[in-house]
Amino acid sequence: MTQPSLNLPTEPTTVDEYQFEPIKGYPMLNWRGKRPFTSTHYYPAQLKETHGEEADGWLNKIFWGDNLQVMSHLLKEYRGKVQLVYIDPPFDSKADYKKKVSLRGKQATNDHTVFEEKQYTDIWTNDDYLQFMYERLILIRELLADDGSIYLHCDPNRGHYLQCITDEIFGNDGFRNEIIWKRSDSHGNIGQGTKHYGPIHDTLLFYSKTSNITWNLQYTPLNENYVDKFYRYEDEDGRRYKLDNMLGPGGAAKGNPVYEFLGVTRAWRYSKEKMKRLYENGRVIQTNPGTVPMYKRYLDESKGVPLQSIWTDISMVRGWSGEKRGYPTQKPEALLERIIKASSNPGDIVFDCFMGSGTTQAVAMKLGRRFIGADINLGAIQITTKRLLQVATELQTAKQTEMQLEDDNLKSKIQNPKSTGFEVYNVNHYDVFRNPLEARELLLEALEVQPLPQGHLFDGELDGRLVKLMPVNRIATKADLNDLISGFDYKAFEKRHAESPNQPVERITLVCMGHEPDLKPTLEKELKPYTLDVQVVDILRDRKDLQFKRDSEAKLTIQNGHLIIEQFYPMNLLSKLSLQQENVEDWRELAESVMIDWNYDGAIFEPKTVDIPGKKELVTGQYPIPDDAGTIKVKITDLLSESWEGEILYG
C-alpha cells in the first residue's frame, strides 16, 4: 500500500508546538510500549561559538543536545528543506564504547599515563531502542525535502526491525535500496569456539520521501581483468577500445528502428541519422563485409561500472589511518563521500543527528554542501569542532594555491567549498555533564544510590525506594513516563493492593534535571486504582549543592604584548590519570587545543586564534596580542574534551 501524502503545515499550530499526522505506512512493527508520536514542542537553542565567516548568508550549524529536541528546534526553520540525512545511530550492540586517552608529546608507558574513557553506551532496556528510533525517524521525515533521501546505517542485530519501522514511516514506495557495506575482510573471533560466520558487513537502508529524488549515479573503476579481456584493441593513436553491440534491446517489438546499414538489416539501438554520424566519426566498425557493425567504445571515455548495492571497495577506518580521530565506531570519509555525491548537489543541506566524530560534516564541507550536525555527547562536539577547523584550514590553503595556478585543468580538480564557517549551539541549558553515560554514573554515586543490575526497569534503590533516573540532558516530560508505565509488574501490584488496600503498591523516586510540573500527578493518575508513593528529586532545584566534578583551573598573564598561559589544571583528567599536579612536567601535555577570541562581546565566542597541534605536538601556550584587542576570552580543551574558559582584559 502506498504511503499517503501528508498535508502538513509549514508553521507550528501554536508558538511552540508542531503537529503531524500519525504514520500510516505498512507493514507496521509492534513492540512493548509502542506509542504514537504525533506532535513535538519547540526547544530553544543557545549560540555558544562562531568559527569563520558566512558564505552567501549561510553558516553551517552544530548542536549539542538530545537530537529529538534538536530536530524539534530545527522544524521551525528547516522543515522540508534538508536534502540528505545520513545517520549512524546506536545499534543496540550491548556494549560500552571507549576511547584511549594518553598524554600529548610522549608515549604512554604505564597505567598512569593512559586510560580508557567511556564515550557512550549502547545497552537498552526491552524495546526502548525501537521507540527511540521510531520517534527520531518521524522527525527526520518531517525535515526532509520532497526530493530528499535518508541513509540509515545499521547492522544485522536490529536492522530487520529498523527496516520495518522505516517502511512504516516512509511507506513501501520510499524504499530505494538495502546496501551491503563490507567493512573488513575477516572477523577475529572466528575459530575461537564460535559457531557462526564472521560478521564483516554493515547495512545501509536507503529511503526517500517521494519517488522524485535527487540522484547522481556513481561509478566504480573497471576491473583490471575485465579491461585486459575486452579492451584489447588499439587505434593508431594508441587509445584502447572494445567493440560493443549496437542492436536495439528487445528488437523491433520494443520500438527500435529497423533499417539496412552497411548491407545488414536489423533493429538498431540508434536512429539511421545518428548511425550515419557515428560511422562518419569513425565510431562504427564492420570487421568483415556482411557482419553486424559494432560500436568502438574507448577505455578513456568510460566512467566505470555503475555502482551496485554491494560495496566492497571501502575499508573501515584503520588504526594507522590519517583519518583516525580516536572516536569509537568512526566511519571512513570515502563512505560518506559516495553517499553525499549520489544524493545531494553542491549547496544542499546535509544533516546527521548522530554526529560522532563529524565525518559527515567534514566530507560535506569538502564537497561544497551546507550541513547541520548534532550529538548528545560533548566529546563528539569537541572532536567535530576540532576536525572542521582543520578541514577549513586545508580548504582555504588549497583555494589560495588554486588562485596561484596557471593550469586551468589543475584548477578544476580542486573543490571550491560553499562554506567553511560554522556555529556551535546547545539545546536547553542542561550542560552540567559531559555525556549522558557519565551523568548517570555520577548521579548514582552522588546520591548514594545502590545500583541495580543492567536491564532492570529501575536504576537503583535508596532508603527503601526504587530510583529511576529520567533524561539527564533535558527536562523530564510526561512522555518519558511511558517506559515506566508499560514496564511495571502489574501482577505484583495487584497482589500488594489486595493484601494492603490503603498502602502504596510501590515507593518510587524520580531523579530529574528539570521536569514538567505535573510529572508526579500524571504518573499517580495513570496507575489508578493502584496507589503509588512518588517522589521527584530535581537536581537543578533540590540538590544544587551536589558536587559532581571539580572545575578546571588556569592562570593567564600578559607579558610583552603576548598572552601567556602559565598553568592549566584539568582536575578530572589529572584524577583519572592518577597524577598529582606537581607530577605534570608541562601543562601542555594535558591540552587538546587552545582557542582565543581577542574581542569577546560577552555573549558569542568567536575565536580568531585556534591552536590545534598534531597528535604528538603541544599547543604553543604563548600568543601575540593584536593591537585592537580588548576583552580576551580563552578556551582550553583537555584530553577528555572538557574545557576551561576564562577572560583577561587587555589595555
C-alpha distance (Angstrom), angle and dihedral (degrees) to the residues before:
residue distance angle dihedral
M1 . . .
T2 3.79 . .
Q3 3.79 118.5 .
P4 3.83 106.1 -109.1
S5 3.77 117.4 -120.5
L6 3.79 113.5 -109.6
N7 3.78 120.8 -135.0
L8 3.77 95.4 -147.5
P9 3.79 128.5 177.1
T10 3.77 116.1 -114.3
E11 3.81 91.7 -145.4
P12 3.81 130.5 48.9
T13 3.80 116.1 -92.8
T14 3.80 87.6 -128.6
V15 3.74 131.8 19.4
D16 3.78 93.6 -86.4
E17 3.80 109.1 15.9
Y18 3.82 130.6 85.9
Q19 3.78 121.4 -166.9
F20 3.79 131.2 -165.8
E21 3.76 133.3 175.9
P22 3.80 119.8 -95.7
I23 3.78 114.3 -90.5
K24 3.82 110.6 -99.3
G25 3.77 104.1 179.0
Y26 3.80 121.4 129.2
P27 2.97 142.8 -90.7
M28 3.80 100.7 35.8
L29 3.78 125.5 -153.7
N30 3.79 117.4 -147.0
W31 3.78 126.8 -157.6
R32 3.75 137.5 170.5
G33 3.78 109.0 -75.7
K34 3.81 96.0 13.7
R35 3.76 110.2 160.9
P36 3.80 132.8 175.1
F37 3.77 119.2 -99.8
T38 3.79 108.4 -151.5
S39 3.79 106.2 146.9
T40 3.77 143.8 20.6
H41 3.80 137.4 -171.2
Y42 3.77 130.9 -119.8
Y43 3.80 113.4 -103.9
P44 3.80 121.2 -159.6
A45 3.79 122.3 -120.2
Q46 3.79 127.7 -153.1
L47 3.80 120.4 -143.7
K48 3.83 107.5 -131.8
E49 3.80 107.3 166.3
T50 3.80 140.1 14.5
H51 3.81 122.2 -160.2
G52 3.78 122.0 -173.3
E53 3.78 131.1 -16.9
E54 3.78 136.3 -58.7
A55 3.80 120.2 -96.1
D56 3.81 115.2 -152.9
G57 3.79 89.6 -17.6
W58 3.82 94.0 -52.9
L59 3.81 134.1 116.3
N60 3.80 119.7 -178.3
K61 3.81 114.6 -120.3
I62 3.80 136.7 -135.9
F63 3.81 120.8 -172.9
W64 3.79 129.0 -162.1
G65 3.79 111.0 -154.9
D66 3.79 147.5 66.8
N67 3.81 103.7 -37.4
L68 3.81 91.4 -137.1
Q69 3.79 88.2 62.6
V70 3.80 92.4 39.5
M71 3.80 91.4 54.9
S72 3.81 90.7 44.8
H73 3.80 86.6 54.9
L74 3.82 92.1 48.0
L75 3.82 94.6 51.8
K76 3.78 91.5 77.8
E77 3.80 93.8 64.0
Y78 3.80 107.7 13.3
R79 3.80 105.8 39.6
G80 3.80 106.1 138.1
K81 3.82 93.3 2.2
V82 3.82 104.9 94.2
Q83 3.79 112.0 101.1
L84 3.79 100.8 -169.4
V85 3.80 135.6 17.7
Y86 3.79 123.0 -168.6
I87 3.79 117.6 178.9
D88 3.78 131.4 178.9
P89 3.83 98.3 -171.1
P90 3.81 128.3 175.9
F91 3.82 111.9 -65.5
D92 3.83 96.8 -151.3
S93 3.80 85.4 -113.4
K94 3.84 94.7 159.9
A95 3.80 90.6 -124.0
D96 3.80 141.4 112.7
Y97 3.80 115.2 -128.7
K98 3.79 119.3 -141.2
K99 3.75 139.7 177.0
K100 3.79 127.7 -147.8
V101 3.78 115.8 -114.7
S102 3.82 122.9 -161.7
L103 3.77 136.2 162.9
R104 3.78 118.7 -86.0
G105 3.76 121.9 -113.6
K106 3.80 96.3 24.5
Q107 3.79 140.7 62.8
A108 3.80 116.4 -103.1
T109 3.79 107.6 -116.5
N110 3.80 104.2 167.2
D111 3.79 144.5 16.1
H112 3.80 91.1 -86.1
T113 3.80 94.0 66.9
V114 3.80 102.4 36.9
F115 3.78 135.3 45.2
E116 3.79 141.1 150.5
E117 3.79 120.7 -103.7
K118 3.81 120.5 -158.1
Q119 3.80 111.6 -122.8
Y120 3.78 100.2 -178.9
T121 3.78 142.1 -27.5
D122 3.80 125.2 -121.1
I123 3.80 98.9 -164.5
W124 3.80 117.8 119.0
T125 3.81 135.3 -172.5
N126 3.80 116.7 -122.5
D127 3.81 109.8 -51.9
D128 3.81 98.4 -21.5
Y129 3.80 87.2 114.3
L130 3.81 93.6 61.2
Q131 3.81 93.0 48.9
F132 3.81 89.6 46.7
M133 3.81 92.0 54.3
Y134 3.82 94.0 39.8
E135 3.81 93.6 58.9
R136 3.80 94.2 45.2
L137 3.80 94.3 48.2
I138 3.81 90.1 52.2
L139 3.80 90.2 55.1
I140 3.81 91.2 45.8
R141 3.79 89.0 55.6
E142 3.81 89.6 53.1
L143 3.81 91.1 52.7
L144 3.81 95.4 47.8
A145 3.79 120.5 100.3
D146 3.81 116.7 -122.9
D147 3.81 89.4 -102.2
G148 3.81 93.0 40.4
S149 3.80 130.7 117.8
I150 3.79 139.5 -155.2
Y151 3.81 129.1 -148.6
L152 3.81 111.6 -160.3
H153 3.81 111.8 -162.8
C154 3.81 113.5 -150.7
D155 3.80 143.6 141.2
P156 3.82 134.0 -127.0
N157 3.81 91.7 -89.5
R158 3.82 95.3 77.6
G159 3.80 102.6 -5.2
H160 3.81 94.7 105.3
Y161 3.81 90.9 54.2
L162 3.79 92.0 46.4
Q163 3.79 90.6 52.3
C164 3.80 89.9 55.3
I165 3.81 89.7 50.4
T166 3.81 93.7 48.2
D167 3.83 89.6 47.7
E168 3.79 88.2 54.1
I169 3.80 94.1 48.1
F170 3.81 101.4 37.9
G171 3.81 98.2 27.7
N172 3.78 127.5 -125.4
D173 3.80 90.9 -76.2
G174 3.79 89.9 58.0
F175 3.79 93.0 66.0
R176 3.80 112.2 102.6
N177 3.82 107.2 162.9
E178 3.75 147.9 -19.4
I179 3.81 103.0 -136.9
I180 3.78 121.0 -159.4
W181 3.80 113.8 -150.0
K182 3.80 114.2 -164.4
R183 3.79 98.9 -151.5
S184 3.83 99.0 177.0
D185 3.80 140.9 12.2
S186 3.81 97.9 -123.8
H187 3.79 142.6 -0.2
G188 3.79 120.0 -123.0
N189 3.80 98.6 -138.3
I190 3.81 95.0 65.7
G191 3.79 113.1 105.1
Q192 3.81 92.8 26.2
G193 3.77 97.9 99.9
T194 3.81 96.2 -69.5
K195 3.79 119.5 136.5
H196 3.77 102.9 -151.6
Y197 3.80 140.5 71.7
G198 3.77 119.6 -85.8
P199 3.84 111.4 -88.0
I200 3.81 103.1 -133.0
H201 3.80 103.8 149.5
D202 3.79 141.9 70.4
T203 3.79 127.0 -158.0
L204 3.79 128.9 -125.9
L205 3.81 114.8 -159.1
F206 3.80 107.4 -153.3
Y207 3.82 115.3 -159.5
S208 3.80 135.0 162.8
K209 3.78 133.1 -155.8
T210 3.83 93.3 -128.9
S211 3.80 136.2 1.8
N212 3.83 90.6 -103.3
I213 3.80 98.8 80.1
T214 3.78 136.0 161.5
W215 3.80 104.8 -103.8
N216 3.80 132.3 174.6
L217 3.80 110.2 178.1
Q218 3.80 112.2 -130.2
Y219 3.80 126.9 -150.9
T220 3.79 137.5 -152.0
P221 3.83 123.6 -147.0
L222 3.79 118.9 -89.2
N223 3.79 115.5 -98.5
E224 3.80 112.7 -101.6
N225 3.82 92.7 -129.6
Y226 3.80 89.7 50.1
V227 3.81 90.9 51.7
D228 3.81 92.2 49.5
K229 3.80 92.0 48.0
F230 3.80 101.3 45.5
Y231 3.82 107.6 20.5
R232 3.80 91.4 60.2
Y233 3.80 98.9 131.5
E234 3.82 129.2 84.3
D235 3.79 129.1 -164.5
E236 3.80 126.3 -143.4
D237 3.83 90.3 -82.7
G238 3.80 92.9 54.0
R239 3.83 94.3 -108.0
R240 3.79 112.7 148.1
Y241 3.80 119.0 -131.3
K242 3.78 143.7 165.0
L243 3.81 132.0 -144.8
D244 3.80 115.8 -111.2
N245 3.79 132.1 -164.7
M246 3.83 115.2 -103.0
L247 3.80 98.0 -172.0
G248 3.78 116.1 120.3
P249 3.82 112.0 -105.8
G250 3.79 110.0 -113.4
G251 3.80 93.1 15.0
A252 3.79 124.8 -122.2
A253 3.81 91.2 -29.6
K254 3.81 88.5 70.9
G255 3.80 92.8 52.1
N256 3.80 98.6 -97.6
P257 3.85 112.7 152.6
V258 3.82 116.8 -103.7
Y259 3.81 118.6 -148.8
E260 3.80 143.2 129.2
F261 3.80 118.5 -91.4
L262 3.82 126.1 173.9
G263 3.78 88.3 -12.2
V264 3.81 95.1 -52.5
T265 3.82 123.7 108.4
R266 3.80 115.2 -155.4
A267 3.81 143.2 132.8
W268 3.80 100.7 -89.3
R269 3.80 133.9 -154.5
Y270 3.84 92.0 -132.7
S271 3.79 135.8 46.8
K272 3.81 117.8 -99.0
E273 3.82 90.9 -108.9
K274 3.80 93.1 52.9
M275 3.80 91.6 44.4
K276 3.81 88.8 54.8
R277 3.83 91.8 50.9
L278 3.81 91.4 49.4
Y279 3.80 90.4 51.2
E280 3.80 92.7 49.0
N281 3.82 89.4 50.7
G282 3.80 91.8 53.1
R283 3.81 95.4 -110.1
V284 3.85 96.6 119.0
I285 3.81 121.0 72.5
Q286 3.80 128.6 -172.5
T287 3.80 106.2 -167.1
N288 3.84 93.5 -163.3
P289 3.82 134.2 4.5
G290 3.81 109.8 -84.5
T291 3.80 95.6 18.8
V292 3.80 120.8 119.4
P293 3.84 110.3 -90.3
M294 3.83 115.6 -115.8
Y295 3.80 133.6 -151.7
K296 3.82 118.9 -113.5
R297 3.85 105.7 -132.9
Y298 3.82 114.5 -172.4
L299 3.80 120.8 -141.6
D300 3.82 93.4 -137.5
E301 3.83 89.7 57.9
S302 3.78 94.7 54.4
K303 3.81 117.2 107.3
G304 3.78 89.2 -158.9
V305 3.80 130.1 -115.9
P306 3.83 116.9 -25.2
L307 3.80 106.9 -109.5
Q308 3.80 114.3 -96.8
S309 3.82 130.9 -159.2
I310 3.82 97.2 -95.2
W311 3.80 112.9 73.4
T312 3.80 114.4 -163.9
D313 3.80 100.7 152.2
I314 3.81 100.3 75.8
S315 3.80 120.2 75.3
M316 3.78 128.2 -156.7
V317 3.81 118.3 -99.5
R318 3.80 105.7 -78.4
G319 3.79 125.2 -147.4
W320 3.79 92.1 -109.2
S321 3.80 94.8 46.6
G322 3.79 118.7 121.9
E323 3.82 86.9 -134.9
K324 3.80 93.0 62.8
R325 3.80 111.2 122.7
G326 3.80 99.2 174.4
Y327 3.81 91.2 -110.0
P328 3.82 118.6 131.6
T329 3.83 117.0 -117.3
Q330 3.82 92.3 16.3
K331 3.81 111.7 169.6
P332 3.84 124.6 -141.3
E333 3.79 121.0 -100.3
A334 3.83 91.2 -128.4
L335 3.81 89.7 63.8
L336 3.80 93.2 53.2
E337 3.80 92.5 41.4
R338 3.80 90.0 58.7
I339 3.81 93.2 48.2
I340 3.81 96.0 44.7
K341 3.82 93.4 47.4
A342 3.82 92.0 48.4
S343 3.81 99.1 47.6
S344 3.80 106.9 29.6
N345 3.78 142.4 40.0
P346 3.81 130.7 -138.6
G347 3.79 110.3 -71.9
D348 3.83 94.3 25.7
I349 3.82 120.6 126.6
V350 3.82 115.3 -108.3
F351 3.82 117.7 -166.6
D352 3.81 132.4 -163.3
C353 3.81 117.7 173.3
F354 3.84 95.6 -179.7
M355 3.79 91.5 55.1
G356 3.82 102.7 164.9
S357 3.80 109.2 166.5
G358 3.82 93.3 -2.8
T359 3.81 100.4 -107.9
T360 3.82 92.6 145.4
Q361 3.79 92.2 50.2
A362 3.81 94.5 45.1
V363 3.81 93.1 51.2
A364 3.81 92.5 43.2
M365 3.80 89.2 54.3
K366 3.81 91.5 49.9
L367 3.80 91.7 49.4
G368 3.81 95.5 49.1
R369 3.79 97.1 -108.1
R370 3.78 125.0 137.1
F371 3.79 113.8 -122.2
I372 3.79 146.5 -165.3
G373 3.79 121.8 -163.5
A374 3.80 136.6 -177.8
D375 3.78 139.7 -176.9
I376 3.80 135.3 166.7
N377 3.80 92.3 -143.6
L378 3.80 113.3 85.8
G379 3.81 89.3 -154.7
A380 3.80 88.2 62.7
I381 3.81 90.5 51.3
Q382 3.80 92.0 52.0
I383 3.81 94.1 45.6
T384 3.81 91.8 47.9
T385 3.81 93.2 47.1
K386 3.79 91.2 52.2
R387 3.81 91.5 46.3
L388 3.80 94.4 49.3
L389 3.80 92.2 49.4
Q390 3.80 89.0 53.9
V391 3.81 92.4 47.7
A392 3.81 90.9 48.4
T393 3.81 90.5 52.4
E394 3.81 91.3 49.3
L395 3.81 92.6 49.2
Q396 3.79 93.3 47.1
T397 3.81 90.2 50.3
A398 3.81 90.2 49.4
K399 3.79 90.5 49.6
Q400 3.80 91.5 51.9
T401 3.80 89.4 49.0
E402 3.81 90.2 49.0
M403 3.79 92.1 55.9
Q404 3.80 89.4 55.6
L405 3.81 94.2 50.7
E406 3.78 119.8 103.8
D407 3.80 95.2 -167.1
D408 3.83 107.3 89.1
N409 3.82 91.6 -165.0
L410 3.79 90.7 56.9
K411 3.80 90.4 47.5
S412 3.78 91.2 56.4
K413 3.80 91.5 58.8
I414 3.81 93.7 61.3
Q415 3.81 115.2 87.7
N416 3.79 116.1 -122.3
P417 3.80 105.3 -147.9
K418 3.79 119.6 -140.1
S419 3.79 94.4 -143.8
T420 3.79 135.3 -5.5
G421 3.80 96.3 176.5
F422 3.80 120.4 97.4
E423 3.79 143.3 175.2
V424 3.80 129.4 -138.0
Y425 3.81 119.4 -143.6
N426 3.76 136.6 172.9
V427 3.78 123.3 -147.8
N428 3.82 112.6 -134.9
H429 3.77 121.3 -4.3
Y430 3.79 97.9 -96.9
D431 3.77 98.3 119.0
V432 3.81 97.4 134.6
F433 3.80 91.0 119.0
R434 3.79 135.8 46.0
N435 3.79 95.8 -135.9
P436 3.81 137.9 -5.5
L437 3.80 94.3 -110.3
E438 3.79 92.2 56.6
A439 3.81 90.7 42.1
R440 3.80 93.9 58.8
E441 3.78 93.0 47.8
L442 3.80 93.0 47.0
L443 3.80 93.2 47.4
L444 3.81 93.4 51.3
E445 3.78 89.8 48.6
A446 3.81 95.9 44.1
L447 3.82 93.3 48.3
E448 3.82 91.2 43.6
V449 3.80 91.8 -123.9
Q450 3.81 117.8 169.8
P451 3.85 103.0 -126.1
L452 3.80 120.6 -127.8
P453 3.83 122.4 -142.6
Q454 3.81 119.1 -77.0
G455 3.80 111.5 -86.7
H456 3.81 96.1 32.2
L457 3.80 116.8 132.2
F458 3.81 89.0 -121.5
D459 3.79 129.1 48.4
G460 3.79 99.2 -137.3
E461 3.81 150.8 -41.5
L462 3.80 130.3 -92.6
D463 3.81 127.5 176.7
G464 3.79 92.8 -19.1
R465 3.80 94.2 -48.4
L466 3.79 129.2 111.4
V467 3.81 110.7 -121.5
K468 3.80 123.9 -145.2
L469 3.82 119.4 -172.2
M470 3.79 109.6 -145.6
P471 3.86 121.5 -154.9
V472 3.79 108.2 -47.7
N473 3.82 101.4 -157.4
R474 3.79 97.9 51.8
I475 3.78 144.0 20.8
A476 3.80 116.8 -68.5
T477 3.82 113.9 -113.1
K478 3.78 134.3 -165.7
A479 3.80 88.7 -102.5
D480 3.81 88.8 63.5
L481 3.81 89.1 64.8
N482 3.80 93.2 66.7
D483 3.80 94.6 84.6
L484 3.78 89.8 53.9
I485 3.78 94.3 45.9
S486 3.81 93.4 49.8
G487 3.81 92.7 43.5
F488 3.81 100.6 51.6
D489 3.81 119.0 116.6
Y490 3.79 97.9 -119.2
K491 3.80 94.2 178.4
A492 3.80 89.1 60.2
F493 3.83 89.9 46.5
E494 3.79 91.0 52.2
K495 3.80 91.6 51.3
R496 3.82 93.7 48.1
H497 3.79 91.8 46.1
A498 3.81 91.2 52.2
E499 3.80 91.6 49.8
S500 3.85 96.3 44.6
P501 3.83 111.5 15.3
N502 3.81 93.7 177.7
Q503 3.81 96.3 49.6
P504 3.81 127.7 81.1
V505 3.79 114.2 -100.8
E506 3.82 90.2 -139.3
R507 3.81 140.5 8.8
I508 3.80 112.2 -138.7
T509 3.80 135.3 -178.3
L510 3.80 118.3 -160.7
V511 3.82 114.3 -159.0
C512 3.83 112.9 -156.3
M513 3.77 141.7 175.0
G514 3.78 91.9 -141.2
H515 3.82 122.8 -31.1
E516 3.77 145.0 -160.5
P517 3.82 109.5 -90.8
D518 3.81 95.4 -120.8
L519 3.81 95.7 51.7
K520 3.81 95.4 110.6
P521 3.84 98.7 44.2
T522 3.80 90.7 45.9
L523 3.81 92.0 56.7
E524 3.81 92.4 44.3
K525 3.81 91.4 49.8
E526 3.81 93.9 48.5
L527 3.83 91.5 55.5
K528 3.80 96.3 54.3
P529 3.01 129.3 163.4
Y530 3.79 84.2 32.7
T531 3.80 119.0 73.1
L532 3.79 119.2 -130.8
D533 3.79 125.6 -166.7
V534 3.81 99.9 -141.6
Q535 3.79 124.1 -174.5
V536 3.81 122.0 -176.8
V537 3.79 118.6 -155.3
D538 3.81 110.6 -168.3
I539 3.79 108.7 -165.2
L540 3.79 93.1 -160.4
R541 3.80 91.3 52.9
D542 3.80 108.6 25.1
R543 3.78 106.0 28.6
K544 3.78 106.8 33.1
D545 3.78 88.7 139.2
L546 3.80 93.7 66.4
Q547 3.80 110.6 120.0
F548 3.79 108.0 -146.9
K549 3.77 99.9 166.2
R550 3.78 140.9 -5.9
D551 3.77 116.5 -101.8
S552 3.78 119.0 -119.5
E553 3.79 119.8 -110.6
A554 3.80 133.5 -151.0
K555 3.79 139.7 172.9
L556 3.82 122.3 -138.1
T557 3.80 127.1 -170.7
I558 3.81 137.1 172.0
Q559 3.80 117.5 -133.0
N560 3.81 129.1 168.6
G561 3.79 94.1 -17.6
H562 3.82 93.6 -48.1
L563 3.78 132.4 111.2
I564 3.81 107.1 -130.3
I565 3.80 124.4 -162.9
E566 3.78 99.3 -154.9
Q567 3.80 98.8 177.1
F568 3.79 140.3 4.1
Y569 3.80 123.0 -170.3
P570 3.85 113.8 -174.7
M571 3.81 95.7 -172.3
N572 3.81 99.1 -165.7
L573 3.78 92.4 48.5
L574 3.78 92.1 48.2
S575 3.78 90.0 50.3
K576 3.79 93.4 50.3
L577 3.77 91.5 47.1
S578 3.82 88.7 53.6
L579 3.79 89.1 -128.2
Q580 3.77 130.6 137.3
Q581 3.79 115.9 -133.8
E582 3.79 93.8 -110.1
N583 3.84 91.2 54.5
V584 3.82 92.3 67.5
E585 3.78 106.3 91.9
D586 3.80 94.7 -165.1
W587 3.81 124.9 15.8
R588 3.79 88.5 -145.9
E589 3.82 89.2 73.9
L590 3.81 86.3 70.9
A591 3.83 97.9 47.1
E592 3.78 125.4 94.0
S593 3.80 96.5 -176.8
V594 3.80 146.5 -15.4
M595 3.82 123.2 -144.0
I596 3.80 124.8 -174.9
D597 3.81 131.6 -164.3
W598 3.82 105.3 -164.9
N599 3.83 94.1 -165.2
Y600 3.79 106.9 32.8
D601 3.82 111.6 -173.1
G602 3.79 94.5 -157.6
A603 3.81 94.0 -107.0
I604 3.81 117.2 50.6
F605 3.79 122.0 39.0
E606 3.83 108.3 -137.2
P607 3.82 108.2 175.6
K608 3.79 116.4 -157.7
T609 3.80 95.1 176.5
V610 3.80 115.3 55.7
D611 3.80 118.9 180.0
I612 3.83 110.1 -169.3
P613 3.80 110.0 157.9
G614 3.79 128.1 -160.4
K615 3.80 120.6 -90.6
K616 3.81 95.7 -85.4
E617 3.80 97.8 29.4
L618 3.80 131.2 91.5
V619 3.78 132.2 -127.6
T620 3.80 114.4 -100.9
G621 3.80 98.1 -119.6
Q622 3.84 92.8 -160.7
Y623 3.80 122.5 75.7
P624 3.85 132.3 179.4
I625 3.80 111.2 -118.6
P626 3.83 117.9 -128.8
D627 3.80 115.7 -121.7
D628 3.81 93.0 -117.2
A629 3.83 94.9 51.5
G630 3.80 119.1 134.2
T631 3.78 124.9 160.3
I632 3.79 105.1 12.1
K633 3.80 118.0 -152.5
V634 3.80 119.6 -166.2
K635 3.80 127.6 -165.2
I636 3.81 117.5 -166.9
T637 3.81 116.2 -172.7
D638 3.79 119.1 -162.0
L639 3.82 131.6 -151.1
L640 3.83 90.8 -85.9
S641 3.82 90.4 56.3
E642 3.81 89.5 -111.8
S643 3.79 114.4 136.8
W644 3.77 139.4 -147.5
E645 3.78 117.0 -154.8
G646 3.79 125.4 -168.0
E647 3.79 142.2 157.9
I648 3.79 136.4 -138.0
L649 3.82 128.4 -176.8
Y650 3.81 119.7 -125.0
G651 3.75 122.5 -156.8
